[in-house]
């Protein structure tokens, strides 16, 4: 199809009087659905992260329940229940909850998606959602989640195999314990509450490892969501370029689109106060290796943002920058030559750089290089950038340009304002999804921390009862519990923040690699690392202290009894 279409267009362009463009059905389909596919990739990564947190919490909760119900498990073993039966009973609780939660989540997605489809998906791709139920996807997701839950449940109950009934009936205690006594009170100087908290923290390294992974995941989600929010809501420059390529601050439309008229307008506009760059950028459809490509030509190569991830910008009339999709298809790199065809003419160009963006089926060259293969270079509009741009500054500069005499300006557009508004559908849609992800991540973080602290409190009830019986106040015990989590929490919060910071761009590169992105360069804010680590640590401490408040209302006898 592409070859036949190219032959037809070349025939129409041979006399230089007929302007012809053509697109294959597959190219049109891809161009309409690419943003939706990117959104799906974002949501899939987020769902995977949340799923991993859930798996960790399932393992953590089951282990705590085994420790708490160790006597009951020993009694069941003693009266003849097999290990397999006990493990199945423990796993069944989480499988049932998983089925209910998964069904509710899937049902919610069928309620939310029509709203999202009518809000922005139709505007982005023009596709209407007609099929209202997808049994293969629905039951496939449900089965996948249940397999994860069952695997996690059986993995975490494996230690029951080695648990002797007599040991279980002694509350899981061995006959002797030779664990090292960290921070012996008779030899270590310091405040009693702090020393007891540190001793509690060092007594169960397996427990600390679980807490470390949970808090690391929480911090990672927080940093990941925060950086996405910054790139889609605060400073969208790099994200906009990655999705749509070169993005100026303003468009200046010309009455005369001829080559000479465009250069005369550039000479006048570049002298306007506040204008830092003004250039023309237009395109034609050419052919490389038998396939259509978008050939973009410009008046000033150094002003165009190509998204070069390897090599340098083209400057000479025999040089070209090649999009990553084209380079992969042809198997070429920097320093190679490619043959470009247009309207029956062909010419070889030296590849000086490789370009990336979602729109990467393209070539970049100077307008003189384009003229060498017979392209009639015209510019019906110019692009401009404003120094320290704001929407108001761009408006002021455009007002001045519109007042220029003999410039041939027909109208102008403040593109800086447009790309930061809800009218910019692709970026708005991604930002909307990211905002939803952030809200869900905040809810997940709060829920996970609450569940983590609740299970910890249940596990230490007997210890708290004994301490309360010997004279410790409820406030002292609450401080001890909160402080005992701090060493692991601080290490995990810093690790998760660093992981989220350094993995963001590689993860985005992986997600968007199928759309021409080879090196995502989203903006990173180093300040987000200490802010997130501090916020997560404080959140854990405060939650722990507040949630353990019920110790005031529970007697020492009841704590020991439970």
N, C-alpha and C positions, 0 to 999 in steps of 0.2 A: 504493500500500500504506500509506504513512504517513498519508495523508489519511483513508482508511477506518478505520485503527486509531485515529486521533485521535477520529473521530466516535463510535466505539464506547465509548472510554474516557470521553468527555465525557458520553455518555448514562448510563453507570454512575455517574458522580460527581455528577450533578445533584442527587440527594436528599441528598448529603453523608454517606451511611451506608456506601457501598461504596467500598473503597480498590482502585483498579485501576491496574495498570502494564502497559505494552506496549513491545516492542522489535521493530524490523524485523530481518530476517535479515542485511541488510548491516551494520547497526549492531553486531549481535552478532559478526559475522565480524571487523569492524574492531577491536572492543575486545579480541578474543582475539589478534589477530596484530600489533597495533601495536608491542609491545615487541620481537618478533622482527624486525620490519621496521627498527626503530631499530638493533638489533644488526647487521643486514645493512648498514645505512648506515655504521656505524662501521668495519666490516671492509672495505667497499669503498673508503673514504677512505684507510685504512691501506695497502691493497693498491696503490692508485694512487700513494701516496708512495713505496713500495718500488719500484714499477715505474719511476718517474722516476729514482730513484737508479741502478737497473740500466741504464737507457738512458744516463745520463751515464757510467757506468763502461764500458759497451761502446764509446762514442765515445772515451773516454780511452785504453782499452786498445788499440783499433785504431790510433789515432794513434801510440802508443808503438811498436807492432809495425811500423808503416810506417817509423818513424824508425830502428828497429833493423835491419830487413831491407831498408834502402834500396838496398844494393848488389845484393841478389838480385832486387829489383824492376827495377832498371836492367838487369840481365843478361837477365831475361825480356823486357823491352821490346826489348832489342837483338837478340834471336834471333827476334823476330817475334810475340810474344804481344800481343794487343790490350789496350787499357785495360779494356774490358769484361770480358775473360776474367780479368784479374788481380783486378779488383774483385769479380767473382763468386766467385773462389777464396778471397779474404780474408773475404767475407761468409758463405760456406758454413760455415766453421768455427763461427761464432757461431750460425748458424741451426740447425746440427746440435745444438750444446750446448743451445740454447734449446728445441728439440723434446724432447730427453731430460729437461731440467729441468722443463719444463711438464708433460710426461706424469707424471713422478714427483710433482710438486706436486698435480696433479689427482687422481692415485691416492691420495695421502695425505689429501686432503680427503674422499674417499669412505670412508676408514678412520676419520678423526677425527669426522666429523659424526654418525654413529650414536651415538658415545659422548656427545657434547654433547646430542644429542636426548633420550637417555634420562636424562641427568644433570639438565638444567634446562628444556629447551625444552618438554617435555611438561607440566611443572608450571606453566609460565607460560601456555601457550595451550591445553593439552589436546589438541593435534593430534598424531597418530601418523604418522610418516614411513613411507609404504607403498611409494611409487615409488622404487626403489633406483638408477635410472640415468636421467640427463637428457641425452640426446644433443645436443639443440639448445644447451643451456647449455655442456656440456662442449666440444664442437667449436667453438662460438662463442668461448669464452674462449681456446682453443688458437690459433684463427686470429687473434684480436685481438693476442695476445702476439707471434706470429710476424711479423705485419705491423709491429708496433713495432720488433722486432729487425731486420728486413730494412731498414726505413726508416733506422734509426740506423746500420746497417752501411754502407749506400750513401752516406749523408750524410757519414760520417767518412772514406770513401775517395775523396771527390770530388777531393781535391787531387792525386791521381795523374794526373789529366788534364793538368795543367800541368807535370808532372815530366818533364824531358827526360832521356833515357837517360844522356847524358854527365854531367849533374849528379848523377844517382843513383849512377853508378859512382864519383864523387868523394865518396862518403858523404853525398850531399845538399848538399854545400857549393857555393855560388856562386863565381864566379871572384874576386869581391871582397866584403868585408863592411864596411859602413860603420855598423854599430850603435854606439850611444854606449857608451863605456867607463865604466860606473857605478863609483864608488868606486875610482879609480886608486890603486894601492898606493903610488906615489911621492909622492902629494899628500895622501892621506887618513890621518888619525891614528886609531889604534885597534889592537886585538889582531888578529893575522893571521887566526886561525881565523874570527873574527866577520866581518872584511872579506871574506874569500873566500866565506863563507856568503851574505852580502848580495849580492855580485857574482853568485853562482850564482842567487840568487832573482830578480834583475832581468834576467837574460839572456834568458829565454823567457816573455814575457807571456802568450802563448797557453796555455802549460803552466800558468801561475799561475791563469788564468781557469778552466780545467778543475778544478784543485784547489780553487779557491774555491767552485765550485758543488757539488762533492762534499762538502766539509766543511760547507758551509751546509746541505745536505740532511741530513747526519748530525746536526748540532746541532738542526735543526728537529724531526726525529723524536724526539730525546732530550727536548726541552722539551715537545713535544706529548704524548708518553707519560707524562712526569712529572706534568704538570698533570692529565691524565686520571686517573692513579693517585691523586693527591691528592683529587680530587673524588669518586671512587668508593670509596676505601678509608680515607682519613684524615678528611676533613670532607665528609660526603655531604649536608649540609643543602640547598644550592641544587640539587644534582642530583636529590635526592629530591623537592623541590617542583616541579621542572620536569617530572618524570615523572608524579607522582601528586597534585600540588596541596598543599593545606594538610596539614601533618604536625605534630601536637602531641607533647608528651612523654608524655602519659598519656591513657587513656580511663577515664571514670568512669560505669559503667552504673547506671541508676536503676530502682527498683521501680515508680515511677509516672511515666509518660512525658508527663503533662499539662503544659501551658504554665506554669501557676502553680507546680506542683511543681518544675519545672526552675529557675525563678527563685528559689524558696526555697532550693534546694540550692546555687545559685551564691552567694547571700549568705553561706551558712555556709562554703563551701569557699574563697572568696577571702580569708578571714581566717586560713587555715592558713599557718603559717610556711613559707616556701620557695616558695609558689605565687605566680607573677608574673601569670598570666593564667588565667582560667577562662571558658568560653563554650560555648554550644550551637550546633551546626551540623547541619542536616538537609536533606533534599531531597524534592522531588516532581517528577513529570513534567508539564510544561506544554507549551504550543504557541506558537510565534512564526513568523509568516509561513507557516503551514500545515505546519510541521515540528516534531517533538518536540525539546525541549531539557530538560536537567536544571536545575531551578530550585532553587538552594541558598539557604536563609534562615538567619539567624543572630541570636543575642541581642546580639552585640557586633561590629559590622562592623570596627572598628579592630583587633581581635585576629585576624581571619581573614587568612591569606596567600592572596590571590587570584592573585598573579603579574601585577600591573598594569604594563603597559609603556607605557601612554599614559593621561593623565587622573588621576583620584583615586578613592578608595574612596567607595562610596555611604553616605550617612548619613541622609538624609531618607526619609520614607515613599513618596515618588514618584520615587525614584532607583534606578538599577540599573547594575551592572557587567556588561558583555557579553563572552562568550568570543570569541576571534579567529575561530573557525570560524563562529560565528553572525553576527558582524559582517561577515565577507567575504560570506556568503551573502545577507545583507540589504542590503549596501552602505551600512552606517551607521557613524558615528564619534561621537566625544565631542561632546555638545551636541545630537545628534539624539534623536528620540523613537521608541520601538517599542511595539507593542501586544502584550500578553501575554494568552493565553487559558488558562483553566483551568475545567473542569467547567461549561461554558456561560457563564461570566463572562469579562469582558475589561476591561482597563485599560491606559492609556498611561503609560509611564514614561520619565523623562529619563535618557539614557545619560551617566554621569559618568566612566566609565573603560572601557578595553579590557583583557581578561585573557588571559594565555597560560599554557598547560601542555599536555601531551599530551592531557589531558582538558579540552578547550576548547569543547565543544558544550554550554555551560551559561550560566546567568545567576546573579548574586549580588544579593541584596537583604536588607533587614532583615526580621525576622519580622513586624513590623507592616505592612510593605509587602506581604508575602505574604498576610496576613490580609485585606487590602483586596480581593483577588480570590477570596476564599472558601476559601483553604487552611486546614485545621485544623492549626495549627502545634504539633507535638509534638516532644519530645526524649527518646529512650530512652537516650541517653548524653550526657555532657558531655566537652569536651576541656579539657586543662589543660597549662600550660607551667610549668616549674620554673626558678628562678633558677640560672644557672650549672649547667645540668643535667649529671648523670652518671647511669649506670644505678643506682648505689647511692643517690644523692640522691632520685631518682624513687621508688625502693622505699620510702625512709623517709617521703616525703611521702604516698604512697598508704596506707601503714600508718596514718598519722595520720588521713587522710580516712575510712578504713574504720571507725575508732573513734569518729567523730562521732555524736552522738545526734540522732535526729529528722531525719536528712539523707536517708534513703531510698536509700542506696547499696547495690546488690545485689552488685556485683563491680567490680574494677578491672583495668586492663592497663597494663603498663609498655611503652608503644609506643616509647620511646626505645631500649630494648634490642632490641626486635623489628626495627626498621628498620636496625639495624647488625649484624644476625645473618644467617646463611645462610638463614633462613626467609623473609626478604624477597626473594622470588624475582626480581622484575624488577631491583632494584638489584644483587642478588647476581649475576645473569646478566651484566649489563653490566660489573660489576666483574671477573668471571671472564674475559670476553672481553678487557677492557682489560689484565688481567694477562698473558694470552697474547700480546697485541700488544706489551707492554713487553718480554717475554722475546725475542720475535722481533726487535724493534727493536734490542735489545742485541746479539744474534747478528749482525744485519745490519751494525750499526755496526762491530763488531770485524772482520767479514769484509771490509767495504768498505775500512777503513783498512789492513788487511793487504794487500789487493790493490793499493791505491793505492801503498803504499810499495814493494811488490815491483816493480811496473812502473817506478817512479821509479828504483829501484836498477839495474834492467836498463838503463835509458836512459843512466845516467851511469857505466856500467862503464868505458868507455874513459877518461873524464875521471879517474876514481879511479885507474886503472892508471898514467896519466901522473904524477899527483901522488904516488903511492906510489913511483914510480921515482925521483923527484927528492928524496925524503927524508921525506915526510909519513908519520906513523905511522897505523896502522889506526884507533886511537882518535881521532886528530885528524880523520880523514876522516869518521868516524861522527858526530862532533860537528858538523862542517861540513854534512853532509847534513841532520841533524836541525834545526840552526839555520836552514838555508836555507828550510825550510818554515814557520818561525814567523811571519813577517810576514803571509803569505797565510792561514795557519791561524787566527791571532788575529782578523784581520778577518772571516773566514768564520764562525768560531765565535760571535762577537758578533752578526753579522748573522742567522745561523740561529736563535740564541736569542731575539733580538728578534722575528723573524718568527713563530716558534712561539708566543711570548707574546701578541702582538697579533692573531694570526689565529685563535686557538683559538675564541673566542666567535663571530666572524663565520662560521667554518666550521661550528660546531655549529648556528648559526641556519639556515644553508643546508641542512644535513642534515635538521633537524627542522622545517623550514618547512612541510612537508606535513602535519605533525601538530599544528599550532596554535602553534608557537614562533615568535615574531617578533623576540625579542631575548634570546638565550641569555646568562645572567649567571652562568656558572660562576666559582668562586672562583679568582682569580689570585694567585700568590705572586711578587712582584718578585724575591725572593732567588734564584729558580730561574734567572734570566738570568746573573748572574755565576758561579753554581755550575756551570752547564752549560758556559759558555764556558771557564772554567778547566779543568774536567774533560776536555773534548774536546781542548783545547790540550796539556795534560799527557799525555793518552793518545797523541796523535799523536807527540809528542817521544819518549816512552818506547818506543813500538812501533818507531819509526824507528831509534832507537839499538840496540834489541835485535835487530831483524831484519837490520840491516846487520852483525851480528857475524861473518858468514861471511867478511868481508873479511880477517880475521886469517889465515884458512886458505888464501887465494887469493894467488898470487904476482902481482907487478906485470906480469910478462910475459903471464900468462894473462888478466888483466883487459884488457890492451891487445889481445891476440889475439882475445878474444871480442867 
